[in-house]
Amino acid sequence: MKNTNRFFLTITSLALGWTGYSEAQVKIPANSAKSLENAPASTTTAPPAVSQPAFNSSSAVSRVQQPTTQNPGQKATITTSTQPVKEQMIDGSKVIAIQRVEAKAAPQSVATIKRLSELRRELNIAESASRARIVLPADELFEDEDPVMIDKFSEPVLKQISEYLLLTEKRKITLTSFYAPDQEDGKSLAWGRSLSLIEWFEDQGGLPADSINSGRPAPVESKTQKKFPNVPGERAFQNRIELNLE
């Protein structure tokens, strides 16, 4: 029995010793946790660098479609590739700049300036450096029987006006007819007189066609003293025609 117990104890001790040895192999040392905390984080391998296309500030991109080679009987396919296209440099020495410059009018002769001064005085023309205005009594320019037909007695004055319009450097001409607001069909009459006078300037006065623009007729705003009053100081709305030049 003693031998048997010793054997049993010996076997048990060996088993316990083996078990203790196994646990000692698995047990983590006290400083292992600290070692793990201080260990550097694992890193993954960086991806290989991708080469940049050879483009620069003077390059553009062109997408080129190319058919792929296929065996006979197979359907062809098309692939697209991106290629840098270098912009063509401009040679500054070969660039020609074109500038449009309006031709200046030739200076007026002494005789023209003198004649313009005479006409300005005779026709009582109000003129500044950039504008001029000619005021005409409308009722005296047209016949009494036909209020839209030019009176032949007014033609000498109209010829002087035509001469002035041809000599002056102010080429933008606007003709406006003003009518008395208390006159029956005054606006319609003013239109007819404007067109009749413009036509006369072009046909008889020698002005180029479409050189005079017609403004919209307007009513006279205030009364003026009549040229031949029935009573002293008589005032009334009087029809007139204005030529404005710029």
C-alpha positions, 0 to 999 in steps of 0.5 A, a space after each residue: 500500500 505504501 508503494 502504491 501511495 508513493 507512486 500515486 503521489 509521485 504521479 499526482 505531483 508530476 501532474 501538478 508540476 506539469 500543470 503549473 509549468 504550463 500556466 507559467 508559459 501562458 502567463 503575461 509578465 507584469 511589464 507586458 501591458 506597459 510594453 504594448 502601450 509603448 509599442 509603436 502603432 503598426 503601419 501599413 505599407 505606403 502605396 507607390 507614388 503615382 507619377 504626375 502627367 507631364 502637364 504644365 501651365 502652358 499645356 492643355 489636355 486633348 482626349 484622343 479616340 483610337 480604334 483598337 485592332 481586332 481580328 477579322 469578323 470581330 466588332 471594333 472598339 474605341 479607346 480614349 486616351 488623354 494626352 497633353 497638348 502644348 499651346 503654341 506660343 505667340 511671337 509678339 514681333 509678328 502681331 499687328 494691331 489694328 485701330 480704327 480712327 475716325 478721319 478728322 474733317 479738314 479745317 474750314 477755310 477763312 472764306 467758309 468761316 466768314 460766310 457762316 458768320 454772315 448767315 448766322 447774323 442774317 438768320 438770327 441763329 443761336 449757336 454755341 461750340 456744340 449746338 445751334 438752333 434756327 427758329 422759323 415762324 411756321 405760318 409765314 413759310 407756307 401758303 394760306 390756301 394750302 398750309 402744307 405747301 412752301 410759299 415761294 416768297 419764303 424760298 430765299 430764306 430757306 436757301 440761306 438756311 440750306 447753305 448754312 446747313 451744308 457749310 456747318 460742321 454740325 451734321 446731326 439735324 433735327 426738325 421739330 414742328 410746334 403747333 398751337 394747342 387751341 388749333 383744330 387738327 394742329 398736330 396733324 398739320 404740324 406733321 405735314 409741315 415737317 415732312 414738306 419742309 424736309 422734302 424741300 431741303 432735300 430737293 431744292 436745298 441740295 441737302 443729302 437724303 435722310 440728312 434731317 431727322 423729324 422730331 415728334 410735333 409738340 404743342 406750344 407751351 406759352 403765348 408770345 407777342 403777335 408780329 401783327 397784333 390787332 391791339 397793342 401787346 396782343 399775345 397768342 400761341 404761334 406755330 413755329 418750326 425749330 431746327 436743332 443742330 449738334 
